[in-house]
């Protein structure tokens, strides 16, 4: 399986994914690039910024209409 497919599976199974989860669970060091690839393929993926303890990171999730289609 490709990393993009693994990311889609993770999104479906867990609802969202962060760069740290992508690294730990999938071995993907470039989550933003893979998400961009998936968006270009037509997947509706949402980005939310998470702020905690002075740090900011992205959390990606499927848009509701995309999650229903899976």
Order of alpha helices (4+ residues) and beta strands (2+ residues): alpha-beta-alpha-beta-beta-alpha
